Amino acid sequence: MSGGEVAGILVAVFWAILVSFLAVALARLAQTLRATTKLVADVTDQAVPLLSDASSAVRSAQTQLDRVDAIASDVQEVTSNASALSTTVASTFGGPLVKVAAFGYGVRRALGGRREAAAPAPEPRRTVIVGRTLGAGRRTKRKKD
């Protein structure tokens, strides 16, 4: 065997090893591509119903928001009507009502002052502390006559 034949055999063995490694890598790549294709198909099968459900949920939320908007505008109208009514009532009855209340208070004070002058002062209350009775003078300062 000459040196050229040995070199040819070595190159052939090297190419055979390289081709076998490439064949294994291509087989694994094909297996990975099959798994990826299956995964994409499964995701697509599950995503379509989810997107349909999400679309119906968004439509339902829009309907509810429209209802809430209508309710809010009605509440705003009621609030403005109530404000106008309270302003009208306050301006119509407020002044005369305050005058009547002030008059009644003055009458009560005037009649109450006469009753206090005519009625004798009530007897001071006594306080019981741990079995002892204290007079009212001990609790408060007595007025000197």
GROMACS elastic network, one bead per residue, 0.5 to 0.9 nm:
[ bonds ]
;  ai    aj funct       b0    kb
    1     4     6  0.81374   500
    1     5     6  0.62237   500
    1     6     6  0.69968   500
    2     5     6  0.53991   500
    2     6     6  0.65527   500
    2     7     6  0.88157   500
    3     6     6  0.51555   500
    3     7     6  0.61394   500
    3     8     6  0.85625   500
    4     7     6  0.50694   500
    4     8     6  0.60916   500
    4     9     6  0.86181   500
    5     8     6  0.50089   500
    5     9     6  0.61840   500
    5    10     6  0.86245   500
    6     9     6  0.50648   500
    6    10     6  0.61526   500
    6    11     6  0.86043   500
    7    10     6  0.50557   500
    7    11     6  0.61540   500
    7    12     6  0.85535   500
    8    11     6  0.51184   500
    8    12     6  0.61011   500
    8    13     6  0.86163   500
    9    12     6  0.50405   500
    9    13     6  0.61363   500
    9    14     6  0.85227   500
   10    13     6  0.51259   500
   10    14     6  0.60558   500
   10    15     6  0.85722   500
   11    15     6  0.61074   500
   11    16     6  0.85326   500
   12    15     6  0.51189   500
   12    16     6  0.61195   500
   12    17     6  0.86732   500
   13    17     6  0.61931   500
   13    18     6  0.85231   500
   14    17     6  0.52144   500
   14    18     6  0.61134   500
   14    19     6  0.85828   500
   15    19     6  0.59638   500
   15    20     6  0.84894   500
   16    19     6  0.51379   500
   16    20     6  0.61595   500
   16    21     6  0.86785   500
   17    20     6  0.51496   500
   17    21     6  0.62495   500
   17    22     6  0.86208   500
   18    21     6  0.51943   500
   18    22     6  0.61778   500
   18    23     6  0.85594   500
   19    22     6  0.50003   500
   19    23     6  0.59953   500
   19    24     6  0.86367   500
   20    24     6  0.62484   500
   20    25     6  0.86114   500
   21    24     6  0.51885   500
   21    25     6  0.61878   500
   21    26     6  0.85786   500
   22    25     6  0.50008   500
   22    26     6  0.59934   500
   22    27     6  0.84655   500
   23    26     6  0.50845   500
   23    27     6  0.60824   500
   23    28     6  0.86593   500
   24    27     6  0.50464   500
   24    28     6  0.62586   500
   24    29     6  0.85692   500
   25    28     6  0.51836   500
   25    29     6  0.60862   500
   25    30     6  0.85652   500
   26    30     6  0.60287   500
   26    31     6  0.85357   500
   27    30     6  0.50959   500
   27    31     6  0.62465   500
   27    32     6  0.86917   500
   28    32     6  0.61580   500
   28    33     6  0.85704   500
   29    32     6  0.50258   500
   29    33     6  0.61060   500
   29    34     6  0.86070   500
   30    33     6  0.50407   500
   30    34     6  0.62014   500
   30    35     6  0.87026   500
   31    34     6  0.51415   500
   31    35     6  0.63288   500
   31    36     6  0.86447   500
   32    35     6  0.51306   500
   32    36     6  0.61005   500
   32    37     6  0.85522   500
   33    37     6  0.60388   500
   33    38     6  0.85760   500
   34    37     6  0.50761   500
   34    38     6  0.62294   500
   34    39     6  0.86185   500
   35    38     6  0.51089   500
   35    39     6  0.61279   500
   35    40     6  0.86434   500
   36    40     6  0.61299   500
   36    41     6  0.85295   500
   37    40     6  0.51840   500
   37    41     6  0.61752   500
   37    42     6  0.86688   500
   38    41     6  0.50711   500
   38    42     6  0.61858   500
   38    43     6  0.86296   500
   39    42     6  0.51047   500
   39    43     6  0.61329   500
   39    44     6  0.85234   500
   40    43     6  0.50857   500
   40    44     6  0.60667   500
   40    45     6  0.85709   500
   41    44     6  0.50858   500
   41    45     6  0.61762   500
   41    46     6  0.87258   500
   42    45     6  0.50484   500
   42    46     6  0.62681   500
   42    47     6  0.84637   500
   43    46     6  0.51667   500
   43    47     6  0.57737   500
   43    48     6  0.85964   500
   44    47     6  0.50227   500
   44    48     6  0.62310   500
   45    48     6  0.59799   500
   45    49     6  0.75409   500
   46    49     6  0.60048   500
   46    50     6  0.65332   500
   46    51     6  0.88885   500
   47    50     6  0.50084   500
   47    51     6  0.59649   500
   47    52     6  0.84980   500
   48    51     6  0.51889   500
   48    52     6  0.62445   500
   48    53     6  0.87334   500
   49    53     6  0.61557   500
   49    54     6  0.85381   500
   50    53     6  0.50603   500
   50    54     6  0.60546   500
   50    55     6  0.84876   500
   51    55     6  0.60341   500
   51    56     6  0.86257   500
   52    55     6  0.51040   500
   52    56     6  0.63360   500
   52    57     6  0.86514   500
   53    56     6  0.51805   500
   53    57     6  0.61269   500
   53    58     6  0.86410   500
   54    58     6  0.61546   500
   54    59     6  0.86103   500
   55    58     6  0.51652   500
   55    59     6  0.62751   500
   55    60     6  0.86717   500
   56    59     6  0.50243   500
   56    60     6  0.61416   500
   56    61     6  0.85664   500
   57    60     6  0.50475   500
   57    61     6  0.60826   500
   57    62     6  0.85645   500
   58    61     6  0.50147   500
   58    62     6  0.61423   500
   58    63     6  0.86553   500
   59    62     6  0.50971   500
   59    63     6  0.63311   500
   59    64     6  0.87540   500
   60    63     6  0.50837   500
   60    64     6  0.62701   500
   60    65     6  0.86166   500
   61    64     6  0.50487   500
   61    65     6  0.60750   500
   61    66     6  0.85815   500
   62    65     6  0.50153   500
   62    66     6  0.61927   500
   62    67     6  0.86948   500
   63    66     6  0.51328   500
   63    67     6  0.63981   500
   63    68     6  0.87608   500
   64    67     6  0.50335   500
   64    68     6  0.61725   500
   64    69     6  0.85462   500
   65    69     6  0.60359   500
   65    70     6  0.85850   500
   66    69     6  0.50620   500
   66    70     6  0.63041   500
   66    71     6  0.87056   500
   67    70     6  0.51109   500
   67    71     6  0.62193   500
   67    72     6  0.85874   500
   68    72     6  0.60039   500
   68    73     6  0.85737   500
   69    72     6  0.50571   500
   69    73     6  0.62276   500
   69    74     6  0.86504   500
   70    73     6  0.52350   500
   70    74     6  0.62953   500
   70    75     6  0.86881   500
   71    74     6  0.50584   500
   71    75     6  0.61287   500
   71    76     6  0.85722   500
   72    75     6  0.50209   500
   72    76     6  0.61161   500
   72    77     6  0.86234   500
   73    76     6  0.50199   500
   73    77     6  0.62640   500
   73    78     6  0.86945   500
   74    77     6  0.50777   500
   74    78     6  0.62032   500
   74    79     6  0.85543   500
   75    78     6  0.50224   500
   75    79     6  0.60255   500
   75    80     6  0.85939   500
   76    79     6  0.50373   500
   76    80     6  0.62298   500
   76    81     6  0.86232   500
   77    80     6  0.52126   500
   77    81     6  0.62177   500
   77    82     6  0.86280   500
   78    81     6  0.50345   500
   78    82     6  0.60700   500
   78    83     6  0.85317   500
   79    82     6  0.50671   500
   79    83     6  0.61001   500
   79    84     6  0.85792   500
   80    83     6  0.50403   500
   80    84     6  0.61810   500
   80    85     6  0.85768   500
   81    84     6  0.51135   500
   81    85     6  0.61087   500
   81    86     6  0.86177   500
   82    86     6  0.60696   500
   82    87     6  0.84956   500
   83    86     6  0.51853   500
   83    87     6  0.61384   500
   83    88     6  0.85759   500
   84    87     6  0.51279   500
   84    88     6  0.61750   500
   84    89     6  0.86639   500
   85    88     6  0.50503   500
   85    89     6  0.61173   500
   85    90     6  0.84711   500
   86    89     6  0.50645   500
   86    90     6  0.59250   500
   86    91     6  0.84652   500
   87    90     6  0.51173   500
   87    91     6  0.61094   500
   87    92     6  0.84833   500
   88    91     6  0.52644   500
   88    92     6  0.60110   500
   88    93     6  0.84710   500
   89    92     6  0.50803   500
   89    93     6  0.57873   500
   89    94     6  0.71752   500
   90    93     6  0.55490   500
   90    95     6  0.78557   500
   91    94     6  0.55235   500
   91    95     6  0.69656   500
   92    95     6  0.72417   500
   92    96     6  0.80090   500
   93    96     6  0.57175   500
   93    97     6  0.57767   500
   93    98     6  0.84686   500
   94    97     6  0.52281   500
   94    98     6  0.61489   500
   94    99     6  0.86939   500
   95    98     6  0.53321   500
   95    99     6  0.63889   500
   95   100     6  0.88360   500
   96    99     6  0.50555   500
   96   100     6  0.62124   500
   96   101     6  0.86233   500
   97   100     6  0.51175   500
   97   101     6  0.61270   500
   97   102     6  0.85567   500
   98   101     6  0.50902   500
   98   102     6  0.60952   500
   98   103     6  0.85456   500
   99   102     6  0.51293   500
   99   103     6  0.61370   500
   99   104     6  0.86160   500
  100   103     6  0.50656   500
  100   104     6  0.61359   500
  100   105     6  0.85816   500
  101   104     6  0.51001   500
  101   105     6  0.61358   500
  101   106     6  0.86164   500
  102   105     6  0.50723   500
  102   106     6  0.61908   500
  102   107     6  0.86681   500
  103   106     6  0.51247   500
  103   107     6  0.62395   500
  103   108     6  0.86781   500
  104   107     6  0.50981   500
  104   108     6  0.61740   500
  104   109     6  0.86212   500
  105   108     6  0.51274   500
  105   109     6  0.61834   500
  105   110     6  0.85952   500
  106   109     6  0.51465   500
  106   110     6  0.61384   500
  106   111     6  0.86352   500
  107   110     6  0.51052   500
  107   111     6  0.61488   500
  107   112     6  0.83646   500
  108   111     6  0.51905   500
  108   112     6  0.57850   500
  108   113     6  0.84372   500
  109   113     6  0.60358   500
  109   114     6  0.87551   500
  110   113     6  0.53552   500
  110   114     6  0.67147   500
  111   114     6  0.53552   500
  111   115     6  0.65033   500
  111   116     6  0.89534   500
  112   115     6  0.51744   500
  112   116     6  0.63559   500
  112   117     6  0.88255   500
  113   116     6  0.53223   500
  113   117     6  0.64726   500
  113   118     6  0.88830   500
  114   117     6  0.53111   500
  114   118     6  0.63720   500
  114   119     6  0.87402   500
  115   118     6  0.51679   500
  115   119     6  0.59690   500
  116   119     6  0.53418   500
  116   120     6  0.76434   500
  116   121     6  0.81179   500
  117   120     6  0.77109   500
  119   122     6  0.86808   500
  121   124     6  0.87069   500
  122   125     6  0.87525   500
  124   135     6  0.79256   500
  124   136     6  0.56797   500
  124   137     6  0.84796   500
  125   135     6  0.74867   500
  125   136     6  0.59985   500
  126   133     6  0.67386   500
  126   134     6  0.59797   500
  126   135     6  0.51944   500
  126   136     6  0.55166   500
  126   139     6  0.89880   500
  127   132     6  0.84175   500
  127   133     6  0.59582   500
  127   134     6  0.55658   500
  127   135     6  0.68718   500
  127   136     6  0.73396   500
  127   139     6  0.84012   500
  128   131     6  0.63772   500
  128   132     6  0.56466   500
  128   134     6  0.63739   500
  129   132     6  0.52972   500
  129   133     6  0.64051   500
  129   134     6  0.74816   500
  130   133     6  0.84492   500
  134   137     6  0.80101   500
  134   138     6  0.64902   500
  134   139     6  0.78312   500
  135   138     6  0.57554   500
  135   139     6  0.73125   500
  136   139     6  0.54291   500
  136   140     6  0.64639   500
  136   141     6  0.87024   500
  136   142     6  0.85326   500
  137   140     6  0.53887   500
  137   141     6  0.60583   500
  137   142     6  0.56410   500
  138   141     6  0.70975   500
  138   142     6  0.83358   500
